[in-house]
Amino acid sequence: MSKLQKITPKKLYSRVEIRPHIPWHFRLLAVIFLVLLLIMLAWGMYEAGSKSVNNQTEPTTINTDQLYEAGTCLRQDREELCTQLAVLMRQLQISNTASKDLTQQVQVLGSENNRMKEELAFFKHLMSGKAELDNDLSIYRFSLKRASTAEIYRYTITLVQSGQRPTDFSGYLKFIVNLKQNGKIKNIPLTNKSSEKGFPVNFRFFHKIDENFRIPADAHVESLQVQVYENDATKAILTQTIEPSS
């Protein structure tokens, strides 16, 4: 009896677990439901994969009208862009050309201004009677330059008289061009359409001639000579020869 008294009811009840009883047919229905659900999920995934493959493999239908319109649009846009680019490039060329021309004109005007100042100072000195010249008539300036066209040369000559009260000088000038053509040296006189005696002059104090002449394309000017004659004289009173300057 002493051993039985040591076993308490609490220790006996702690080892007993109570679970609800589920009939076997409910368990079978749950299993069947899960199997059907898995089959439906698998079928749905299969259909989705098939549609995706078909969409990737099927060729895309292109509307030819839309393609033509797109090509025409691109071609028109390209033509407009090319036209605008051509206009801008043309304007840039015109601007560059105008800038170069303006720079050249400024340089020419600057040179011409300096030359005119120099001549004005000389003529003022000449008119004062203080200028010392070798002769009563002298060649003050004689120059020869090639123009923008290779076949055209421009020459300038200025004649001056010394003294406070010089008399009018009346005479004429002859110009002779010394050029080389086909390896041969030729001396060709410049002609004046209005006179048979070269270039007539009649002036007091000073006289300036600024003219140009053309030579054949295959020729090259070596020098230019001027001869100054008084009227009815057979011998030149002044002669000077110059070469073309750069």
KEGUGU-208371 format. One line per 2 residues: number of its first residue (from 1); their letters; for each residue x, y, z of C-alpha. Coordinates in Angstrom, 2 decimals, decimal comma. Example, Ala and Ser with C-alpha at 12.3 -4.5 7.8 and 13.67 -1.06 7.14 Angstrom:
1	AS	12,30 -4,50 7,80 | 13,67 -1,06 7,14
//
This chain:
1	MS	0,00 0,00 0,00 | 2,90 2,35 0,56
3	KL	4,05 2,03 -3,08 | 0,61 2,77 -4,45
5	QK	0,35 5,90 -2,41 | 3,44 7,41 -4,15
7	IT	1,74 7,51 -7,60 | -0,25 10,70 -7,90
9	PK	-3,11 11,30 -10,40 | -1,29 14,27 -11,94
11	KL	1,56 12,13 -13,22 | -0,91 9,67 -14,83
13	YS	-2,89 12,38 -16,67 | 0,18 14,24 -18,05
15	RV	1,05 11,40 -20,43 | -2,41 11,21 -22,09
17	EI	-2,93 13,21 -25,44 | -6,43 13,80 -26,78
19	RP	-6,75 14,12 -30,66 | -9,95 14,65 -32,71
21	HI	-11,00 11,66 -34,76 | -11,20 12,36 -38,60
23	PW	-13,03 9,77 -40,65 | -11,04 8,11 -43,42
25	HF	-13,36 9,20 -46,25 | -12,73 12,91 -45,42
27	RL	-9,01 12,28 -45,61 | -9,44 10,61 -48,99
29	LA	-11,41 13,58 -50,35 | -8,70 16,01 -49,18
31	VI	-6,00 14,00 -50,95 | -8,03 13,85 -54,17
33	FL	-8,64 17,62 -53,99 | -4,92 18,35 -53,60
35	VL	-4,05 16,07 -56,52 | -6,61 17,78 -58,77
37	LL	-5,29 21,19 -57,74 | -1,74 20,20 -58,61
39	IM	-2,89 18,84 -61,99 | -4,74 22,09 -62,80
41	LA	-1,69 24,18 -61,84 | 0,57 22,06 -64,02
43	WG	-1,83 22,32 -66,97 | -2,08 26,06 -66,61
45	MY	1,69 26,45 -66,57 | 1,92 24,25 -69,68
47	EA	-0,63 26,36 -71,59 | 1,08 29,59 -70,63
49	GS	4,44 28,28 -71,84 | 2,97 27,10 -75,14
51	KS	1,36 30,47 -75,84 | 4,63 32,26 -75,06
53	VN	6,56 30,05 -77,48 | 3,96 30,51 -80,20
55	NQ	4,04 34,28 -79,80 | 7,82 34,30 -80,17
57	TE	7,94 32,02 -83,20 | 5,05 33,58 -85,13
59	PT	6,26 36,18 -87,70 | 5,09 39,73 -87,12
61	TI	2,79 41,02 -89,82 | 4,01 44,41 -91,16
63	NT	1,65 46,77 -92,89 | 3,32 47,79 -96,16
65	DQ	1,42 51,08 -96,26 | 2,77 52,04 -92,86
67	LY	6,26 50,99 -93,91 | 6,04 53,12 -97,09
69	EA	4,79 56,12 -95,13 | 7,61 55,74 -92,60
71	GT	10,21 55,50 -95,38 | 8,79 58,54 -97,14
73	CL	8,81 60,49 -93,89 | 12,42 59,58 -93,19
75	RQ	13,45 60,48 -96,74 | 11,68 63,85 -96,58
77	DR	13,22 64,63 -93,20 | 16,65 63,76 -94,54
79	EE	16,18 65,96 -97,60 | 15,03 68,86 -95,42
81	LC	18,01 68,43 -93,11 | 20,39 68,22 -96,07
83	TQ	18,84 71,36 -97,57 | 19,16 73,24 -94,29
85	LA	22,76 72,05 -93,91 | 23,59 73,15 -97,46
87	VL	22,07 76,58 -96,81 | 24,05 76,98 -93,58
89	MR	27,30 75,90 -95,28 | 26,62 78,33 -98,14
91	QL	26,00 81,17 -95,68 | 29,21 80,27 -93,86
93	QI	31,18 80,32 -97,13 | 29,67 83,67 -98,07
95	SN	30,50 85,03 -94,63 | 34,11 83,78 -94,84
97	TA	34,49 85,17 -98,36 | 33,04 88,52 -97,32
99	SK	35,36 88,59 -94,31 | 38,41 87,86 -96,49
101	DL	37,34 90,47 -99,06 | 36,78 93,03 -96,32
103	TQ	40,22 92,29 -94,85 | 41,85 92,68 -98,25
105	QV	39,96 95,91 -98,90 | 41,05 97,29 -95,54
107	QV	44,67 96,40 -96,33 | 44,43 97,99 -99,77
109	LG	42,80 101,11 -98,37 | 45,46 101,32 -95,68
111	SE	48,25 101,07 -98,25 | 46,51 103,56 -100,51
113	NN	46,03 105,95 -97,60 | 49,71 105,78 -96,65
115	RM	50,74 106,32 -100,26 | 48,42 109,30 -100,63
117	KE	49,78 110,84 -97,42 | 53,30 110,41 -98,74
119	EL	52,41 111,96 -102,09 | 50,56 114,82 -100,43
121	AF	53,58 115,63 -98,28 | 55,82 115,51 -101,33
123	FK	53,54 117,70 -103,42 | 53,27 120,27 -100,63
125	HL	57,05 120,33 -100,48 | 57,19 120,56 -104,24
127	MS	54,75 123,44 -104,43 | 56,74 125,36 -101,83
129	GK	59,68 125,48 -104,22 | 62,07 123,83 -101,77
131	AE	62,19 120,45 -103,49 | 65,52 119,57 -105,05
133	LD	65,09 117,60 -108,28 | 67,75 116,64 -110,78
135	ND	65,79 118,03 -113,74 | 62,90 120,34 -114,40
137	LS	60,86 117,20 -115,17 | 61,28 114,01 -113,14
139	IY	59,64 110,63 -112,67 | 58,50 110,65 -109,06
141	RF	56,88 107,20 -108,88 | 56,89 104,30 -111,34
143	SL	55,51 100,89 -110,27 | 54,37 97,64 -111,89
145	KR	52,27 94,95 -110,17 | 50,48 91,82 -111,23
147	AS	46,72 92,03 -110,73 | 44,47 89,31 -109,32
149	TA	44,40 87,74 -112,79 | 47,78 86,38 -113,81
151	EI	47,58 87,80 -117,35 | 46,88 91,39 -116,23
153	YR	49,54 93,84 -115,00 | 48,89 97,28 -113,55
155	YT	51,38 100,13 -113,84 | 51,45 103,60 -112,27
157	IT	53,67 106,54 -113,11 | 53,78 110,07 -111,69
159	LV	55,64 112,92 -113,39 | 56,53 116,09 -111,49
161	QS	57,96 119,52 -112,36 | 60,21 121,55 -110,12
163	GQ	60,20 125,29 -109,49 | 57,64 127,69 -108,17
165	RP	56,29 128,75 -111,54 | 56,96 125,96 -114,04
167	TD	55,59 126,16 -117,53 | 53,20 123,57 -118,92
169	FS	54,86 120,42 -120,09 | 53,51 119,03 -123,34
171	GY	54,73 115,71 -124,69 | 53,99 112,00 -124,69
173	LK	55,09 108,71 -123,09 | 56,04 105,39 -124,62
175	FI	55,83 102,13 -122,70 | 57,70 99,00 -123,80
177	VN	56,95 95,61 -122,19 | 59,87 93,20 -121,98
179	LK	58,35 89,70 -121,70 | 59,38 86,09 -122,14
181	QN	57,23 83,73 -124,17 | 58,12 80,15 -125,14
183	GK	61,71 80,78 -124,07 | 62,04 83,88 -126,27
185	IK	62,46 87,51 -125,15 | 60,10 89,99 -126,82
187	NI	59,84 93,79 -126,61 | 56,24 94,86 -127,19
189	PL	55,17 98,53 -127,09 | 51,89 99,43 -125,39
191	TN	49,46 101,09 -127,73 | 47,02 103,93 -127,11
193	KS	43,80 103,74 -129,07 | 43,29 107,51 -129,00
195	SE	46,77 108,54 -130,15 | 49,52 107,38 -132,50
197	KG	52,24 108,94 -130,33 | 51,86 106,69 -127,34
199	FP	50,31 108,39 -124,33 | 50,12 112,21 -124,66
201	VN	50,53 114,38 -121,53 | 50,01 118,05 -120,93
203	FR	50,30 119,29 -117,35 | 51,84 121,69 -114,84
205	FF	53,45 120,57 -111,58 | 52,52 116,86 -111,75
207	HK	50,72 114,25 -113,81 | 49,73 110,67 -112,95
209	ID	48,90 107,69 -115,16 | 47,31 104,53 -113,73
211	EN	46,57 101,86 -116,34 | 46,82 98,11 -116,96
213	FR	47,63 95,77 -119,84 | 47,08 92,10 -120,64
215	IP	49,66 89,58 -121,85 | 49,24 86,04 -123,29
217	AD	48,65 83,28 -120,75 | 51,92 81,54 -121,63
219	AH	54,02 84,72 -121,26 | 55,81 86,31 -118,31
221	VE	56,68 90,01 -117,87 | 60,36 90,63 -117,15
223	SL	60,26 94,44 -117,02 | 58,51 97,59 -118,18
225	QV	60,27 100,63 -119,63 | 58,91 104,17 -119,96
227	QV	60,29 106,85 -122,28 | 59,26 110,52 -121,91
229	YE	59,30 112,73 -125,02 | 58,60 116,38 -125,59
231	ND	56,38 117,24 -128,53 | 58,11 116,87 -131,92
233	AT	61,24 115,45 -130,21 | 62,94 112,33 -131,51
235	KA	64,99 111,61 -128,39 | 63,58 110,75 -124,99
237	IL	64,38 113,20 -122,18 | 63,65 110,61 -119,46
239	TQ	63,91 106,82 -119,45 | 63,30 104,37 -116,60
241	TI	62,89 100,59 -116,41 | 61,27 98,66 -113,56
243	EP	60,50 95,03 -112,76 | 57,19 93,69 -111,44
245	SS	56,86 93,94 -107,67 | 55,20 91,26 -105,53
//
